[in-house]
Amino acid sequence: MDTENIYIEEQNTIREAMQKIDGNSRKLLFVQDEGVLLATLTDGDIRRWILKGGDLEAQVRQAANYQPVYLQEGQAQKAIPMLREYGIEAVPLLNEQHVITEIVFQNRVEIKPTSFEKEIPVVMMAGGLGTRLSPYTNILPKPLIPIGDYPIAEHIINSFRMYGCNQFFMIVNYKRNMIKAYFDELEKNYQLTFVMEEKPLGTGGGISLLKGKIRETFILTNCDIVIDDDLTKAYRQHRESGNVITMVCSLKNFTIPYGVVNIGKDGMIESMQEKPNMSFFTNTGCYFVEPDVIEDLTYNEPVDFPAIIERYMNGDRKVGIYPIGEDAWLDMGQIDELEKMKERLGC
């Protein structure tokens, strides 16, 4: 790992910190000034900052922890017990001037995937036409488009199996017999139930067909995305916040490839920006959802999931987000993303 990706300075922005954390795999940064340790900044610190409405362009100093855990030089033997005690990824060793001389990292090979606190059903929306992936989807339904040796839907199921999920529901419509035939041939160590749409029900209406079948918090996911982040934290936040729906949202950084001109009064140029950067959070297509949402729907009636969300937003139920970094969202929804997903999944 490039150790430069684990250091950051106080004046850097939260957005820049998120990009560095995405790139260092440790979910941790050391805030320093010429090597002197000032604070630490974790993905959890950033998440709390975002959830309380903090600006992504704010400086790191506003979200960092200025009481970091550390050891003195010569105390490396205490590092591993400290990592386990505090549940952290790394501990720095400091000299008398408080300068970082070494960092002891948790051995990620020894870390087993964390399971959810309880078993959570997973519902996959797999009934769409997949028009963005045409011409591939003229032959195969989107859930069966291969990423390496396995179709994307199988990758998604395997990713949730790592959390201890054993109960899966797949809402199917387009080329559904082909999807069912593929999974029926597999030797499975989990339960997969197909839910057949007889007409297009949108991105939300299909779950109305699950009335009476799910009575606990469940995960709702598109059939073309994988979340490469610790979703046990998302589940914990969902439960603690009392949300009826928690949307997993990914940061997106976008550079406008043109000079942007802002016009003032009388047609005069007020300001100019050459190829400005924009940062925003976007819906990944993965949600934690309470079973009430299913029961509140009209059975077999078309509706898109964003409309369901807006209905609760305008009512008295809480709808929230769980923010993740840009690189934690693998999206196969467009052709140019296929190769990126293959590379990330090691295919």
VEXKOL-837389 format. One record per residue (C-alpha): residue number from 1; x, y, z; residue in three letters. Coordinates in Angstrom, 3 decimals, decimal comma. Example, Ala and Ser with C-alpha at 12.3 -4.5 7.8 and 13.67 -1.06 7.14 Angstrom:
@num:1 east:12,300 north:-4,500 up:7,800 residuo:Ala
@num:2 east:13,670 north:-1,060 up:7,140 residuo:Ser
This chain:
@num:1 east:0,000 north:0,000 up:0,000 residuo:Met
@num:2 east:1,197 north:3,525 up:-0,806 residuo:Asp
@num:3 east:1,695 north:4,992 up:2,684 residuo:Thr
@num:4 east:1,108 north:8,497 up:1,331 residuo:Glu
@num:5 east:-2,551 north:7,509 up:0,998 residuo:Asn
@num:6 east:-2,862 north:7,168 up:4,756 residuo:Ile
@num:7 east:-1,747 north:10,727 up:5,598 residuo:Tyr
@num:8 east:-3,718 north:13,933 up:5,241 residuo:Ile
@num:9 east:-3,461 north:17,520 up:6,469 residuo:Glu
@num:10 east:-5,981 north:19,570 up:8,424 residuo:Glu
@num:11 east:-6,684 north:21,971 up:5,569 residuo:Gln
@num:12 east:-7,643 north:19,256 up:3,115 residuo:Asn
@num:13 east:-11,358 north:18,836 up:2,448 residuo:Thr
@num:14 east:-13,672 north:16,041 up:3,568 residuo:Ile
@num:15 east:-14,187 north:15,164 up:-0,103 residuo:Arg
@num:16 east:-10,426 north:14,745 up:-0,569 residuo:Glu
@num:17 east:-10,302 north:12,619 up:2,581 residuo:Ala
@num:18 east:-13,023 north:10,324 up:1,223 residuo:Met
@num:19 east:-11,023 north:9,834 up:-1,962 residuo:Gln
@num:20 east:-7,904 north:8,947 up:0,025 residuo:Lys
@num:21 east:-9,774 north:6,534 up:2,279 residuo:Ile
@num:22 east:-11,226 north:4,841 up:-0,803 residuo:Asp
@num:23 east:-7,694 north:4,328 up:-2,062 residuo:Gly
@num:24 east:-5,953 north:3,038 up:1,063 residuo:Asn
@num:25 east:-8,178 north:0,047 up:2,004 residuo:Ser
@num:26 east:-7,736 north:0,801 up:5,732 residuo:Arg
@num:27 east:-10,709 north:3,172 up:6,136 residuo:Lys
@num:28 east:-8,391 north:5,392 up:8,169 residuo:Leu
@num:29 east:-6,255 north:8,514 up:7,771 residuo:Leu
@num:30 east:-3,675 north:10,117 up:10,052 residuo:Phe
@num:31 east:-3,993 north:13,887 up:10,196 residuo:Val
@num:32 east:-0,452 north:15,265 up:10,419 residuo:Gln
@num:33 east:1,641 north:18,381 up:10,020 residuo:Asp
@num:34 east:5,187 north:17,676 up:8,807 residuo:Glu
@num:35 east:4,968 north:14,208 up:10,299 residuo:Gly
@num:36 east:3,570 north:15,310 up:13,653 residuo:Val
@num:37 east:0,388 north:13,395 up:14,516 residuo:Leu
@num:38 east:-2,527 north:15,729 up:15,194 residuo:Leu
@num:39 east:-5,615 north:13,529 up:14,836 residuo:Ala
@num:40 east:-7,136 north:10,558 up:13,080 residuo:Thr
@num:41 east:-9,996 north:10,458 up:10,609 residuo:Leu
@num:42 east:-11,940 north:7,271 up:9,882 residuo:Thr
@num:43 east:-14,727 north:6,448 up:7,468 residuo:Asp
@num:44 east:-17,015 north:6,465 up:10,515 residuo:Gly
@num:45 east:-15,952 north:10,023 up:11,434 residuo:Asp
@num:46 east:-16,714 north:11,136 up:7,867 residuo:Ile
@num:47 east:-20,041 north:9,307 up:7,853 residuo:Arg
@num:48 east:-21,141 north:11,014 up:11,086 residuo:Arg
@num:49 east:-20,098 north:14,377 up:9,637 residuo:Trp
@num:50 east:-22,155 north:13,803 up:6,487 residuo:Ile
@num:51 east:-25,212 north:12,554 up:8,366 residuo:Leu
@num:52 east:-25,357 north:15,679 up:10,514 residuo:Lys
@num:53 east:-25,344 north:17,815 up:7,373 residuo:Gly
@num:54 east:-21,659 north:18,621 up:7,168 residuo:Gly
@num:55 east:-20,266 north:20,121 up:3,951 residuo:Asp
@num:56 east:-17,985 north:17,927 up:1,824 residuo:Leu
@num:57 east:-15,850 north:21,011 up:1,153 residuo:Glu
@num:58 east:-15,302 north:21,601 up:4,880 residuo:Ala
@num:59 east:-11,803 north:21,079 up:6,211 residuo:Gln
@num:60 east:-10,721 north:17,767 up:7,701 residuo:Val
@num:61 east:-10,138 north:19,442 up:11,096 residuo:Arg
@num:62 east:-13,907 north:19,771 up:11,548 residuo:Gln
@num:63 east:-14,558 north:16,014 up:11,503 residuo:Ala
@num:64 east:-11,296 north:14,541 up:12,802 residuo:Ala
@num:65 east:-10,694 north:12,890 up:16,189 residuo:Asn
@num:66 east:-8,125 north:14,932 up:18,121 residuo:Tyr
@num:67 east:-7,682 north:12,273 up:20,797 residuo:Gln
@num:68 east:-6,047 north:9,567 up:18,676 residuo:Pro
@num:69 east:-4,808 north:6,224 up:19,971 residuo:Val
@num:70 east:-1,005 north:5,886 up:19,670 residuo:Tyr
@num:71 east:2,092 north:4,337 up:21,238 residuo:Leu
@num:72 east:5,601 north:5,586 up:21,884 residuo:Gln
@num:73 east:8,614 north:4,316 up:19,963 residuo:Glu
@num:74 east:9,779 north:0,991 up:21,358 residuo:Gly
@num:75 east:6,258 north:-0,097 up:22,352 residuo:Gln
@num:76 east:5,447 north:-2,004 up:19,155 residuo:Ala
@num:77 east:4,798 north:-5,180 up:21,179 residuo:Gln
@num:78 east:1,719 north:-3,489 up:22,652 residuo:Lys
@num:79 east:0,272 north:-2,636 up:19,240 residuo:Ala
@num:80 east:-1,592 north:-5,864 up:18,415 residuo:Ile
@num:81 east:-3,429 north:-6,043 up:21,799 residuo:Pro
@num:82 east:-4,330 north:-2,352 up:21,383 residuo:Met
@num:83 east:-5,666 north:-2,932 up:17,865 residuo:Leu
@num:84 east:-7,903 north:-5,676 up:19,197 residuo:Arg
@num:85 east:-9,002 north:-3,705 up:22,272 residuo:Glu
@num:86 east:-10,039 north:-0,616 up:20,307 residuo:Tyr
@num:87 east:-11,157 north:-2,427 up:17,141 residuo:Gly
@num:88 east:-9,027 north:-0,150 up:14,953 residuo:Ile
@num:89 east:-7,080 north:-0,802 up:11,759 residuo:Glu
@num:90 east:-3,729 north:0,754 up:12,691 residuo:Ala
@num:91 east:-1,798 north:2,352 up:15,530 residuo:Val
@num:92 east:1,083 north:4,813 up:15,004 residuo:Pro
@num:93 east:4,363 north:4,825 up:16,960 residuo:Leu
@num:94 east:5,577 north:8,321 up:17,859 residuo:Leu
@num:95 east:8,944 north:9,722 up:18,898 residuo:Asn
@num:96 east:9,438 north:12,377 up:21,564 residuo:Glu
@num:97 east:8,507 north:15,107 up:19,085 residuo:Gln
@num:98 east:5,181 north:13,351 up:18,405 residuo:His
@num:99 east:6,348 north:12,517 up:14,873 residuo:Val
@num:100 east:5,055 north:9,271 up:13,353 residuo:Ile
@num:101 east:8,013 north:6,908 up:12,905 residuo:Thr
@num:102 east:6,133 north:3,677 up:12,219 residuo:Glu
@num:103 east:2,584 north:2,389 up:11,778 residuo:Ile
@num:104 east:1,483 north:-1,062 up:12,897 residuo:Val
@num:105 east:-1,418 north:-2,310 up:10,796 residuo:Phe
@num:106 east:-4,059 north:-4,880 up:11,548 residuo:Gln
@num:107 east:-3,444 north:-7,989 up:9,427 residuo:Asn
@num:108 east:-6,499 north:-7,974 up:7,187 residuo:Arg
@num:109 east:-5,906 north:-11,629 up:6,266 residuo:Val
@num:110 east:-6,840 north:-12,556 up:9,829 residuo:Glu
@num:111 east:-10,048 north:-10,555 up:9,774 residuo:Ile
@num:112 east:-13,111 north:-12,667 up:9,030 residuo:Lys
@num:113 east:-16,107 north:-11,105 up:7,283 residuo:Pro
@num:114 east:-18,570 north:-9,715 up:9,801 residuo:Thr
@num:115 east:-22,075 north:-11,166 up:9,803 residuo:Ser
@num:116 east:-25,253 north:-9,210 up:10,423 residuo:Phe
@num:117 east:-26,524 north:-9,286 up:14,004 residuo:Glu
@num:118 east:-29,420 north:-11,416 up:12,769 residuo:Lys
@num:119 east:-30,242 north:-13,105 up:9,485 residuo:Glu
@num:120 east:-31,616 north:-10,617 up:6,978 residuo:Ile
@num:121 east:-33,626 north:-11,562 up:3,869 residuo:Pro
@num:122 east:-32,396 north:-10,142 up:0,572 residuo:Val
@num:123 east:-34,767 north:-9,115 up:-2,227 residuo:Val
@num:124 east:-33,267 north:-8,645 up:-5,687 residuo:Met
@num:125 east:-35,121 north:-6,628 up:-8,312 residuo:Met
@num:126 east:-34,397 north:-8,590 up:-11,483 residuo:Ala
@num:127 east:-37,425 north:-8,034 up:-13,707 residuo:Gly
@num:128 east:-36,323 north:-5,142 up:-15,904 residuo:Gly
@num:129 east:-35,416 north:-5,154 up:-19,585 residuo:Leu
@num:130 east:-31,874 north:-3,900 up:-19,005 residuo:Gly
@num:131 east:-32,071 north:-1,519 up:-21,970 residuo:Thr
@num:132 east:-28,875 north:0,315 up:-20,968 residuo:Arg
@num:133 east:-26,974 north:-2,922 up:-21,567 residuo:Leu
@num:134 east:-28,382 north:-3,576 up:-25,029 residuo:Ser
@num:135 east:-27,417 north:-5,476 up:-27,196 residuo:Pro
@num:136 east:-26,250 north:-7,910 up:-24,469 residuo:Tyr
@num:137 east:-29,722 north:-7,990 up:-22,947 residuo:Thr
@num:138 east:-31,299 north:-8,801 up:-26,291 residuo:Asn
@num:139 east:-29,861 north:-12,281 up:-25,717 residuo:Ile
@num:140 east:-29,435 north:-12,625 up:-21,953 residuo:Leu
@num:141 east:-31,485 north:-11,086 up:-19,146 residuo:Pro
@num:142 east:-29,418 north:-8,621 up:-17,133 residuo:Lys
@num:143 east:-29,081 north:-10,865 up:-14,025 residuo:Pro
@num:144 east:-27,333 north:-13,504 up:-16,159 residuo:Leu
@num:145 east:-24,774 north:-11,244 up:-17,853 residuo:Ile
@num:146 east:-21,436 north:-12,813 up:-16,925 residuo:Pro
@num:147 east:-18,795 north:-11,064 up:-14,855 residuo:Ile
@num:148 east:-15,933 north:-13,515 up:-15,219 residuo:Gly
@num:149 east:-17,117 north:-17,075 up:-14,613 residuo:Asp
@num:150 east:-20,411 north:-16,182 up:-12,915 residuo:Tyr
@num:151 east:-23,423 north:-14,005 up:-13,766 residuo:Pro
@num:152 east:-23,806 north:-10,745 up:-11,880 residuo:Ile
@num:153 east:-26,809 north:-12,014 up:-9,878 residuo:Ala
@num:154 east:-24,690 north:-14,864 up:-8,494 residuo:Glu
@num:155 east:-21,930 north:-12,429 up:-7,505 residuo:His
@num:156 east:-24,530 north:-10,369 up:-5,627 residuo:Ile
@num:157 east:-25,894 north:-13,408 up:-3,812 residuo:Ile
@num:158 east:-22,375 north:-14,521 up:-2,867 residuo:Asn
@num:159 east:-21,564 north:-11,065 up:-1,518 residuo:Ser
@num:160 east:-24,540 north:-11,255 up:0,859 residuo:Phe
@num:161 east:-23,792 north:-14,861 up:1,779 residuo:Arg
@num:162 east:-20,600 north:-13,540 up:3,366 residuo:Met
@num:163 east:-22,795 north:-11,609 up:5,824 residuo:Tyr
@num:164 east:-24,679 north:-14,763 up:6,781 residuo:Gly
@num:165 east:-27,717 north:-14,150 up:4,561 residuo:Cys
@num:166 east:-29,476 north:-17,388 up:3,584 residuo:Asn
@num:167 east:-32,908 north:-16,287 up:2,361 residuo:Gln
@num:168 east:-33,152 north:-14,652 up:-1,069 residuo:Phe
@num:169 east:-36,116 north:-13,497 up:-3,146 residuo:Phe
@num:170 east:-35,667 north:-12,647 up:-6,818 residuo:Met
@num:171 east:-38,396 north:-10,616 up:-8,533 residuo:Ile
@num:172 east:-38,346 north:-11,630 up:-12,194 residuo:Val
@num:173 east:-40,223 north:-10,829 up:-15,390 residuo:Asn
@num:174 east:-38,166 north:-10,392 up:-18,595 residuo:Tyr
@num:175 east:-36,700 north:-13,762 up:-19,737 residuo:Lys
@num:176 east:-37,611 north:-15,138 up:-16,319 residuo:Arg
@num:177 east:-37,623 north:-18,768 up:-17,429 residuo:Asn
@num:178 east:-33,998 north:-18,424 up:-18,460 residuo:Met
@num:179 east:-33,071 north:-16,953 up:-15,057 residuo:Ile
@num:180 east:-34,969 north:-19,647 up:-13,180 residuo:Lys
@num:181 east:-33,438 north:-22,426 up:-15,282 residuo:Ala
@num:182 east:-29,914 north:-21,213 up:-14,507 residuo:Tyr
@num:183 east:-30,384 north:-21,053 up:-10,742 residuo:Phe
@num:184 east:-32,394 north:-24,295 up:-10,610 residuo:Asp
@num:185 east:-29,321 north:-26,082 up:-11,990 residuo:Glu
@num:186 east:-27,024 north:-24,769 up:-9,241 residuo:Leu
@num:187 east:-26,220 north:-26,635 up:-6,053 residuo:Glu
@num:188 east:-27,187 north:-23,986 up:-3,513 residuo:Lys
@num:189 east:-26,529 north:-23,717 up:0,221 residuo:Asn
@num:190 east:-29,155 north:-20,989 up:0,523 residuo:Tyr
@num:191 east:-32,868 north:-20,580 up:-0,142 residuo:Gln
@num:192 east:-33,871 north:-18,775 up:-3,338 residuo:Leu
@num:193 east:-37,524 north:-17,986 up:-4,056 residuo:Thr
@num:194 east:-38,607 north:-16,612 up:-7,426 residuo:Phe
@num:195 east:-41,365 north:-14,003 up:-7,415 residuo:Val
@num:196 east:-43,026 north:-13,794 up:-10,830 residuo:Met
@num:197 east:-44,281 north:-10,477 up:-12,192 residuo:Glu
@num:198 east:-47,081 north:-11,019 up:-14,685 residuo:Glu
@num:199 east:-46,863 north:-7,388 up:-15,777 residuo:Lys
@num:200 east:-44,173 north:-4,704 up:-15,341 residuo:Pro
@num:201 east:-44,508 north:-3,327 up:-11,809 residuo:Leu
@num:202 east:-41,671 north:-0,780 up:-11,808 residuo:Gly
@num:203 east:-38,731 north:-0,708 up:-9,424 residuo:Thr
@num:204 east:-40,946 north:-0,901 up:-6,343 residuo:Gly
@num:205 east:-44,237 north:-2,551 up:-7,228 residuo:Gly
@num:206 east:-42,694 north:-6,013 up:-7,391 residuo:Gly
@num:207 east:-42,134 north:-6,143 up:-3,650 residuo:Ile
@num:208 east:-45,916 north:-5,890 up:-3,134 residuo:Ser
@num:209 east:-45,973 north:-9,541 up:-4,268 residuo:Leu
@num:210 east:-44,096 north:-10,395 up:-1,040 residuo:Leu
@num:211 east:-46,978 north:-9,479 up:1,273 residuo:Lys
@num:212 east:-47,007 north:-11,848 up:4,233 residuo:Gly
@num:213 east:-43,665 north:-13,413 up:3,276 residuo:Lys
@num:214 east:-41,219 north:-10,991 up:4,930 residuo:Ile
@num:215 east:-41,801 north:-9,803 up:8,487 residuo:Arg
@num:216 east:-38,402 north:-8,318 up:9,407 residuo:Glu
@num:217 east:-35,934 north:-5,755 up:8,108 residuo:Thr
@num:218 east:-34,765 north:-6,779 up:4,631 residuo:Phe
@num:219 east:-32,261 north:-5,663 up:2,016 residuo:Ile
@num:220 east:-33,561 north:-4,537 up:-1,361 residuo:Leu
@num:221 east:-30,991 north:-4,469 up:-4,168 residuo:Thr
@num:222 east:-30,802 north:-3,951 up:-7,894 residuo:Asn
@num:223 east:-29,533 north:-6,923 up:-9,898 residuo:Cys
@num:224 east:-26,551 north:-5,077 up:-11,390 residuo:Asp
@num:225 east:-24,651 north:-3,631 up:-8,410 residuo:Ile
@num:226 east:-22,256 north:-4,821 up:-5,713 residuo:Val
@num:227 east:-21,462 north:-2,787 up:-2,591 residuo:Ile
@num:228 east:-17,826 north:-3,218 up:-1,507 residuo:Asp
@num:229 east:-18,234 north:-1,822 up:1,987 residuo:Asp
@num:230 east:-19,084 north:-3,124 up:5,464 residuo:Asp
@num:231 east:-22,880 north:-3,218 up:5,334 residuo:Leu
@num:232 east:-23,134 north:-4,368 up:8,963 residuo:Thr
@num:233 east:-22,485 north:-0,712 up:9,828 residuo:Lys
@num:234 east:-25,282 north:0,341 up:7,474 residuo:Ala
@num:235 east:-27,671 north:-2,114 up:9,129 residuo:Tyr
@num:236 east:-26,697 north:-0,885 up:12,592 residuo:Arg
@num:237 east:-27,272 north:2,732 up:11,558 residuo:Gln
@num:238 east:-30,614 north:1,815 up:9,994 residuo:His
@num:239 east:-31,818 north:0,200 up:13,223 residuo:Arg
@num:240 east:-30,489 north:2,903 up:15,545 residuo:Glu
@num:241 east:-31,944 north:5,757 up:13,471 residuo:Ser
@num:242 east:-35,432 north:4,248 up:13,332 residuo:Gly
@num:243 east:-35,604 north:4,669 up:9,560 residuo:Asn
@num:244 east:-38,294 north:2,932 up:7,560 residuo:Val
@num:245 east:-35,890 north:3,002 up:4,578 residuo:Ile
@num:246 east:-32,137 north:3,621 up:4,507 residuo:Thr
@num:247 east:-30,684 north:4,261 up:1,054 residuo:Met
@num:248 east:-27,033 north:3,361 up:0,484 residuo:Val
@num:249 east:-25,581 north:6,365 up:-1,346 residuo:Cys
@num:250 east:-22,205 north:6,677 up:-3,049 residuo:Ser
@num:251 east:-20,143 north:9,831 up:-3,422 residuo:Leu
@num:252 east:-19,586 north:10,781 up:-7,043 residuo:Lys
@num:253 east:-16,935 north:13,227 up:-8,207 residuo:Asn
@num:254 east:-17,488 north:14,691 up:-11,653 residuo:Phe
@num:255 east:-15,418 north:17,172 up:-13,617 residuo:Thr
@num:256 east:-17,395 north:19,295 up:-16,076 residuo:Ile
@num:257 east:-15,251 north:19,200 up:-19,245 residuo:Pro
@num:258 east:-15,999 north:22,826 up:-20,104 residuo:Tyr
@num:259 east:-15,400 north:26,254 up:-18,688 residuo:Gly
@num:260 east:-18,519 north:27,303 up:-16,766 residuo:Val
@num:261 east:-19,646 north:30,935 up:-17,030 residuo:Val
@num:262 east:-21,966 north:32,504 up:-14,461 residuo:Asn
@num:263 east:-24,012 north:35,399 up:-15,835 residuo:Ile
@num:264 east:-24,855 north:38,406 up:-13,679 residuo:Gly
@num:265 east:-27,048 north:41,440 up:-14,285 residuo:Lys
@num:266 east:-27,318 north:42,996 up:-17,737 residuo:Asp
@num:267 east:-25,641 north:39,984 up:-19,330 residuo:Gly
@num:268 east:-22,300 north:40,703 up:-17,680 residuo:Met
@num:269 east:-19,973 north:37,844 up:-16,693 residuo:Ile
@num:270 east:-20,099 north:37,454 up:-12,928 residuo:Glu
@num:271 east:-17,525 north:34,670 up:-12,618 residuo:Ser
@num:272 east:-15,854 north:31,873 up:-14,547 residuo:Met
@num:273 east:-14,690 north:28,399 up:-13,558 residuo:Gln
@num:274 east:-12,479 north:26,300 up:-15,798 residuo:Glu
@num:275 east:-13,597 north:22,650 up:-15,755 residuo:Lys
@num:276 east:-15,037 north:22,777 up:-12,209 residuo:Pro
@num:277 east:-15,367 north:19,700 up:-10,031 residuo:Asn
@num:278 east:-18,748 north:18,642 up:-8,662 residuo:Met
@num:279 east:-19,345 north:16,231 up:-5,788 residuo:Ser
@num:280 east:-22,706 north:14,704 up:-4,920 residuo:Phe
@num:281 east:-24,249 north:11,566 up:-3,465 residuo:Phe
@num:282 east:-26,155 north:9,224 up:-5,746 residuo:Thr
@num:283 east:-28,496 north:6,304 up:-5,129 residuo:Asn
@num:284 east:-26,669 north:2,970 up:-5,515 residuo:Thr
@num:285 east:-29,852 north:0,894 up:-5,753 residuo:Gly
@num:286 east:-29,312 north:-0,845 up:-2,404 residuo:Cys
@num:287 east:-31,599 north:-0,232 up:0,588 residuo:Tyr
@num:288 east:-32,387 north:-1,474 up:4,084 residuo:Phe
@num:289 east:-36,170 north:-1,605 up:4,321 residuo:Val
@num:290 east:-38,717 north:-2,274 up:7,044 residuo:Glu
@num:291 east:-41,470 north:-4,837 up:6,305 residuo:Pro
@num:292 east:-44,138 north:-2,136 up:6,781 residuo:Asp
@num:293 east:-43,180 north:-0,862 up:3,319 residuo:Val
@num:294 east:-44,412 north:-4,095 up:1,726 residuo:Ile
@num:295 east:-47,641 north:-4,085 up:3,691 residuo:Glu
@num:296 east:-48,351 north:-0,425 up:2,834 residuo:Asp
@num:297 east:-48,263 north:-1,141 up:-0,925 residuo:Leu
@num:298 east:-51,277 north:-2,024 up:-3,029 residuo:Thr
@num:299 east:-50,854 north:-5,593 up:-4,223 residuo:Tyr
@num:300 east:-49,687 north:-5,979 up:-7,835 residuo:Asn
@num:301 east:-49,816 north:-2,242 up:-8,569 residuo:Glu
@num:302 east:-46,972 north:-0,611 up:-10,575 residuo:Pro
@num:303 east:-44,881 north:1,906 up:-8,647 residuo:Val
@num:304 east:-41,251 north:2,997 up:-8,703 residuo:Asp
@num:305 east:-39,251 north:2,798 up:-5,495 residuo:Phe
@num:306 east:-38,334 north:6,534 up:-5,527 residuo:Pro
@num:307 east:-42,082 north:7,273 up:-5,412 residuo:Ala
@num:308 east:-42,399 north:5,017 up:-2,352 residuo:Ile
@num:309 east:-39,532 north:6,898 up:-0,709 residuo:Ile
@num:310 east:-41,134 north:10,273 up:-1,433 residuo:Glu
@num:311 east:-44,401 north:9,063 up:0,065 residuo:Arg
@num:312 east:-42,660 north:8,351 up:3,375 residuo:Tyr
@num:313 east:-40,612 north:11,550 up:3,195 residuo:Met
@num:314 east:-43,857 north:13,525 up:2,969 residuo:Asn
@num:315 east:-45,354 north:11,569 up:5,863 residuo:Gly
@num:316 east:-44,206 north:10,950 up:9,411 residuo:Asp
@num:317 east:-41,707 north:8,127 up:8,785 residuo:Arg
@num:318 east:-37,947 north:8,587 up:8,601 residuo:Lys
@num:319 east:-35,970 north:7,944 up:5,429 residuo:Val
@num:320 east:-32,199 north:8,245 up:5,651 residuo:Gly
@num:321 east:-28,977 north:7,502 up:3,839 residuo:Ile
@num:322 east:-25,835 north:5,515 up:4,528 residuo:Tyr
@num:323 east:-22,930 north:7,197 up:2,693 residuo:Pro
@num:324 east:-20,118 north:5,189 up:1,093 residuo:Ile
@num:325 east:-17,108 north:6,166 up:-0,992 residuo:Gly
@num:326 east:-17,085 north:6,347 up:-4,766 residuo:Glu
@num:327 east:-15,027 north:3,180 up:-5,217 residuo:Asp
@num:328 east:-17,256 north:1,137 up:-2,898 residuo:Ala
@num:329 east:-20,083 north:1,025 up:-5,465 residuo:Trp
@num:330 east:-19,614 north:-1,388 up:-8,355 residuo:Leu
@num:331 east:-22,268 north:-0,687 up:-10,979 residuo:Asp
@num:332 east:-22,751 north:-2,845 up:-14,064 residuo:Met
@num:333 east:-25,703 north:-0,819 up:-15,306 residuo:Gly
@num:334 east:-23,821 north:0,585 up:-18,305 residuo:Gln
@num:335 east:-21,595 north:-1,145 up:-20,859 residuo:Ile
@num:336 east:-18,486 north:0,917 up:-20,090 residuo:Asp
@num:337 east:-18,691 north:-0,175 up:-16,430 residuo:Glu
@num:338 east:-18,579 north:-3,901 up:-17,215 residuo:Leu
@num:339 east:-14,796 north:-4,078 up:-17,504 residuo:Glu
@num:340 east:-14,306 north:-2,024 up:-14,335 residuo:Lys
@num:341 east:-16,505 north:-4,421 up:-12,387 residuo:Met
@num:342 east:-14,649 north:-7,445 up:-13,781 residuo:Lys
@num:343 east:-11,341 north:-5,966 up:-12,644 residuo:Glu
@num:344 east:-12,590 north:-5,119 up:-9,149 residuo:Arg
@num:345 east:-14,120 north:-8,571 up:-8,664 residuo:Leu
@num:346 east:-10,908 north:-10,221 up:-9,838 residuo:Gly
@num:347 east:-12,536 north:-11,774 up:-12,906 residuo:Cys
